[in-house]
Amino acid sequence: MRLKLISLLLAVLGFAGAFLIWKLSFEIYPPMASDGAYYPYEVLKPCLSERLLSLFGDQNATMNWQSCAQSLQHYDLLDALNFRLTAFLWVLGFGLVSFLTFALCVRWGRSRFRILRGPRLYKGREALRKLGRACRKECRRFGTGLALLPSVSLSRDRETLHHLIWGSVGGGKTQTMLRYILEAYRRGDGLLVLDTKGDMMSRLPGYPLLIAPHDKRSLVWDVAADCRTRQDARELAARFIPDSHDQMWSNAAREIFVACLVYLQATKKQDWTWKDLHSVVTLDVSSLTELASLYHPDALRNLSPPDSRTTQSTLATFQAHMSVVAVFAEAWSYEDRERFSIRQWLHNPPSFRPLILQHDPAYPDLSRIWVGSMVSFLASAVGSPSLYESKERRIWLFLDEFPQLHPIRHFSSLIELGRSKGVIAVLGVQDLAQLRATYGREQAGAWPGMIGTKVITRINLSESAREASLLIGEQEVERSVKQVSRSRGNVSTTTSMHKERRPVITASEIADDLGPQKKGVRVLLMGIGRDVYEIDLPYISLPELRPGTVPAEWTYKGPERFKAANDNLRPMLTPEQLEQFYGLHQPPRPINGTEEEGRYCNGYDDDDDDEERD
C-alpha cells in the first residue's frame, strides 16, 4: 500500500515537472542564438520533431536531424537545445517509470478471482447497462411500465410484484418512494399515500383527497359504508382495543364493542355516524346487555353479572378505549361535509387525485387506530370477489414506516391476491425486525420472498445491515493465491486456485457506500434477474403547493361541558363502582350522570366549587 501511494505521488510530480520544464525551456525562456535573437517553440518545432523521432531509430528523421543540428550549431543553439530536451526527457521518463510502478502495484495488489456461482454486484455505468438490458428483456415480454430512470423502465408484470424500500432514517427512503409516486401519478394510476411528516400533502401535484381528523380540510370517513358485516366489526374492534398484557380483558372488551357496532349495522344499515357510535358505547350496563342479547349474544358473558368484579374490569377496559370514539365524533361530524369510503374508492379511484392518509405525530396512537382501520378494510376488500381481476388496473399503496401501524390481519392476503387485481403495495421499512415484532417471525419472514422488487438504501451499521447483506446473498469465487517458499537460500513462488464463498456486499459497504450522494441517492436494486445493481437515483425537488397541515378546530379549542344527546344515557360504571374497583377516595365526575352523581369532580364537589366561584 505504501509503495503504491509513493509511486503515484512520484508519477504526479514527474509529469508536473516535465510540463513545467517544457513551459520554461521552450515558451517562457526559449533558447537564444549568438546574435541575441530568441527561437521559440514554433520555430524549433520541426527540428524537435525530427530529434524525437531519431531517438526511436527512424533513418529519415536521423538524416533530417543532422541537417538541423548543423544549422543550430551555426547559430550556437545546439547545446542549449540539447540541454533543455535532455532535462525534459529525463523528468518525463521518471514520471512514466513511477506511473508504471503504480500500475503494477495496483495489478499485483488486486486479488484475482473469478465468480463461479451466485449473484454479481454491478456498479456505475456497467450497472445501468446491465439493468437496462434486464428490464428491456422483461418489457418485451410483458409491456413497458413505470420509468425508474430515463434509461430504465420496469415491466408491467414487475410493477405488480410489490416493492420493499429498506433503509435507515436519512438514508434516502422517502426520495426513492417519491420517484415511484410521481411516475404512477403521471400515468393517472390510483394512489394511496401514507404521509408521516406532512410533506406529501404540501408538495404532491394534483388535487389530493385528504383523510386526517386533525386537519380542517379532511374528508369525513364514512365508517358505516366500510364497516358493514360482523367480521368488519371485529376488525374495527381490534384496531380500537389493542392487545393488553392479559388478553382476556382486551378480548372481552372487543366483544362489547362488536355488539355496539352490530347493533348499529342492524338498526341503521349504512346510515350511522361516529356520533351514533359514541352514543351507543356510552350506554349503561343494562342497555348494553339488552342490545347484546338481541344482536350479539357472544358479548353477554362479558356483561353479566353486572356487579361482579370481572364484569367491572371488562367495562373499565372497554371504557378506557372509547375516548377515541369521542374524538372521532367531534372531529368527523357529518354536517355539510363530504363523506369518504375506502371500499368505494378502491373500486373507482380518481386519476390525478392521490388519497393521502396523514399521520399526526402529536396524536400517534389516534393516528395508528384510524389509519390501521382504513388499511385493514382496504386489505379485506382486495380479497373480496367483488373486486374482479384485471391486468389494466393499477392502484398503488405507498405505506412509508409501515411497521408502525398495528398488525393488519388481511395484509398477507393483499400481498398474495393484489397482484392479479392490480393492487400494488410499496412498503417503506427501517428494519425487518420491526416487521417481526409486529407480525411475528414466521409471517414477516415470508414477506421478503413474496415481494418481487427490493430497493435498499443506506442502513446504519447494525444487525439490520448484516441481515440485508445475508438477504442479498453470497457468491462462490475462485481466487488465485500466491505462495512463496524459501529452502536453502532458494526462493520459489507457486500459484494455486482457491475456492471460497463470500457475501456479494458486506454490511459495512451497505452502511458506507449507499444513501444520499452529491447528485442523488445511491441504492441497491435487486429482484430483476439474479444480479444486484448499485445505481444512483437523481434527487427530486418539489415546490410547496399548499400547507402541509391546517389544524382542525378541535385540536386547539378548549373543552366544554358535554351535553348528552339523550338524557336516558347513563355511565357504564357508577362512582361507587369506580371507587370500589380503583380504590379512589373520590372518583371523577361521570360524563353523563344524575344530579347526585355529578357532585364528584376531581376531588371536590360542586358546592365547594360554587363557593369558590362566588
BELMOZI-V65348 format. One record per helix or strand of 3 or more residues. SS is the DSSP state (H for helix, E for strand). FROM is the first residue (numbers start at 0). TO is the last residue. If there is no record, write none. Layout:
SS/FROM/TO ; SS/FROM/TO
//
This chain:
H/1/27 ; H/40/53 ; H/58/73 ; H/77/108 ; E/112/117 ; E/120/122 ; H/123/141 ; E/143/148 ; E/151/154 ; H/155/158 ; E/162/165 ; H/172/185 ; E/189/194 ; H/198/202 ; E/208/210 ; H/222/225 ; H/229/239 ; H/246/267 ; H/273/280 ; H/284/294 ; H/296/301 ; H/308/320 ; H/322/330 ; H/341/346 ; E/354/357 ; H/360/381 ; E/394/398 ; H/401/403 ; H/410/420 ; E/422/428 ; H/431/438 ; H/440/449 ; E/452/455 ; H/462/471 ; E/473/486 ; E/489/502 ; H/506/512 ; E/519/525 ; E/531/537 ; H/552/554 ; H/574/581 ; H/596/598 ; H/605/612
//
